[in-house]
Amino acid sequence: MKWTITADKLDSTDATLVSLLQLLCSLEFAISSAKWYVGEGAGRSELPPHEHVLALALNIASIGEALHKFDYFTTQVIIKISSSWDNMVKESWEYLKSDEVAELKKLNLKYVSDKSTFHIDPEPVKQFT
């Protein structure tokens, strides 16, 4: 399915629409960095080691950002589950709201994002060398 939004049709006052677009942007970063990361597996040349690490870090951080945004938007009831969705989507929604995902986000994804992707702190750099 292809979905297109043109700027003249975008209602920037619609918080749900804007939130969904933010989630889609985070997921696009994750998808793009995953393609960058796999290199030869996607028909591209293999990355140098440092770019390989950067692509993986960007992928992990983007997934973390999408989960963070999802949690925020659902907690603020900007987006909400619909009774008309099929069971697979409802189960996926519940999984994203689970303690397991919250722990993964808090312990791992946020660390990668905050320490070595979007904020390059000195400690991970020192540990890597």
C-alpha positions in Angstrom: 0.0 0.0 0.0 1.3 3.4 -0.8 0.2 6.5 1.1 0.9 10.0 0.1 0.3 13.3 1.9 0.8 16.6 0.2 1.6 19.7 2.3 -1.6 21.5 1.1 -3.7 18.6 2.4 -2.0 18.2 5.7 -4.0 19.5 8.7 -1.2 20.5 11.0 -3.7 21.1 13.8 -4.7 17.4 13.8 -2.6 16.0 16.7 -3.3 12.4 15.8 -2.1 12.8 12.2 1.0 14.7 13.2 1.8 12.0 15.8 1.4 9.2 13.3 3.7 11.0 10.9 6.3 11.4 13.7 6.1 7.7 14.3 6.4 6.9 10.6 9.5 9.2 10.4 11.2 7.3 13.3 10.4 4.0 11.6 11.7 5.3 8.3 15.0 6.1 10.0 15.1 2.5 11.4 14.3 1.0 8.0 16.9 3.1 6.2 19.6 2.5 8.7 18.8 -1.3 8.6 19.3 -1.3 4.9 22.6 0.7 5.4 23.7 -1.8 8.0 23.1 -5.0 6.0 25.2 -3.7 3.1 25.8 -6.7 0.8 22.6 -8.4 1.9 20.7 -5.5 0.3 22.9 -5.5 -2.8 25.2 -2.7 -1.7 28.9 -2.7 -1.0 30.0 -3.8 2.5 30.5 -0.9 4.9 33.7 0.0 6.6 33.6 -1.2 10.2 33.0 2.2 11.7 30.0 2.9 9.4 28.7 -0.6 10.2 28.6 0.3 13.9 27.1 3.7 13.2 24.3 2.2 11.1 23.5 -0.3 13.8 23.5 2.3 16.5 21.2 4.6 14.4 18.9 1.7 13.8 18.6 0.8 17.5 18.2 4.4 18.5 15.5 5.0 15.9 13.5 2.0 17.2 13.9 3.4 20.7 12.7 6.8 19.6 9.7 5.3 17.8 8.8 3.3 21.0 9.3 6.4 23.1 7.0 8.4 20.9 4.4 5.6 20.8 4.4 5.4 24.6 4.0 9.2 24.9 1.3 9.5 22.3 -0.7 6.6 23.8 -0.3 7.8 27.4 -1.5 11.3 26.4 -4.3 9.6 24.4 -3.3 11.3 21.2 -3.5 8.0 19.5 -5.6 5.1 20.9 -6.4 1.5 20.1 -9.5 0.9 18.0 -12.1 -1.9 18.6 -12.4 -2.3 14.8 -8.8 -3.5 14.4 -8.1 -7.2 13.9 -6.6 -9.3 16.7 -3.1 -9.3 15.3 -3.0 -5.4 15.5 -4.5 -5.4 18.9 -2.0 -8.0 20.2 0.8 -5.9 18.7 -0.5 -2.8 20.4 -0.6 -4.6 23.7 2.9 -6.0 23.2 4.2 -2.5 22.6 2.6 -1.4 25.8 4.0 -4.4 27.8 6.5 -4.3 30.7 8.9 -6.3 28.5 9.1 -3.5 25.9 9.2 -0.8 28.5 12.2 -2.6 30.2 14.0 -3.0 26.8 13.4 0.6 26.0 14.6 1.8 29.4 17.6 -0.4 29.8 19.0 -0.8 26.3 17.5 1.3 23.6 17.6 4.6 25.6 21.2 3.9 26.5 22.3 3.5 22.9 20.3 6.6 21.9 21.5 8.8 24.7 25.1 7.7 25.0 26.3 6.8 21.5 23.9 7.9 18.8 22.1 11.1 19.2 24.4 12.3 22.0 28.0 11.2 21.7 29.0 11.0 25.3 32.7 10.6 26.1 32.3 7.4 28.2 31.3 5.0 25.4 34.0 6.4 23.2 36.6 5.7 25.9 35.2 2.2 26.4 35.3 1.4 22.7 39.0 2.3 22.2 
